[in-house]
């Protein structure tokens, strides 16, 4: 259900352990890489017979993979030329071995130092093997010129990147300052963390993950911290027994609503119900109860107090009912007054149940120094980038520039599970960081986060751990968004339609 997302350093450790400890030769891994990359190119592009192919080979193992591919492409009757960055005598190890094999097979090998880049003929296919995932820092001027030459020629050619587009940072996914814009990328054994996310997609094109023979034993011995959520997460969904009754499906309490913000708790309740909760009750200020219920008989009400906003004393009133429930969602439409902050502080202190803190509850949390550190491991926090900015003191732009780093730094200060919403939502706790690979514009609509909070609350109410409930909830919510794109290709869907699509997403 989770696929590894190693950093470049973690991937290098896998390679090293495979070669030195297990004893699989580096030449075997390189040959596997060349063959797997070739298979992807043929699958994605098609027949290469008669095609003019330029392969760009760097100094490291990526260059060796390019030399290996060149041999196989030549055997398929392609018109192959390899442009290499080093003089032939300076290549070493497996990369030099593959270069020598190309030389013996009379494959044209041209040193880029002697080539006029502006005069290169237009190829049909370009294979980028200049730089691998270990590249750091800024591109040197000569490599920057090469990258831009590939992109210029790539406007009229199919561009294929080996392992990672050259110039792309394998850790952050950002170009340094530019990168090859590939039509497809074949990455080896596991997608590196920098290849996942909307910031990298512009450069990677279609991403293919190819096994090259790193043993499972090595991967288990040296596990990465970061993982990608896959479709298999749906296997964690609690089973529905034929004889079950509503009490066995969890009773979720949604605490929220304030003047002008009655829709949010309603949507959270719909999210919980559509995710399979047996019962959902909304605790809200008494004068707002009818507006929050909004004619939906399936949503039960727990009117609290006589005012239209929350008061610190309301925490005691709700605490007296908590034994009826299995999980609590706090925050949708809660409001941001000082009294609401005091109310949240009191309720969190009294609540022994699994809790989702969302929306205005996160604002209130940011106003109470020390409360974050006191949260238990039964709590899930679901901020969007703006709310994450309040919680961390970073700007929203800083949060977006380093989403994973922000999440992992934040989680060191709390036992709670963090769900940092946005394109490719992040779920993190003190043990792992998981990323949903799905980006769906249909989810970028007011109320979408309320539905997600209710969905996670429903899973908590069915005895899932906070981390697993968050991973499944995020992926399920995103899958519903993808299905909505079929009906609303230009958006225009409503948040309640995300909730309505949840059962269909499980079916799909």
Protein Blocks (a to p, Z undefined) as FASTA:
>chain_A
ZZcdddfklmmmmmmmmmmmnopafklmmmmmmmmmmmmmmmmnopcehiacdddddfbl
mlmmmmmmmmmmmmnopacddddfbdfklpgcjllmmmmmmmmnopacddfklpcfklpc
cdfbdcdfkbcckbgcjddfklmmmmmmmmmmmmmcccddehiaghiafklopacfbccd
dfbdcdehiacfklgcjklmmmnmpaddddehiafklmmmmccfbdcddfklmmmpccdd
fkbcfklnopadddeddehilmlmmmmmmmmmmnopabdcddddfklmmmmnnopaklcc
ddehjbfbdcfklmmmmmmmmmmpmbdcehihnbjafklmmmmmmmmmmpmbdcddehjl
mmmmmmmghklmmpcfkbccdddfklmmmmnopafklmmmmmmlmmmmmmmmpcbdcdde
dehiadddfkbccddfbdcfklmcghklmmmmmmmmmmmmnopafklmmmmmmmmmmmmm
mmmmmmmmnghiafklmmmmmmmmmmZZ
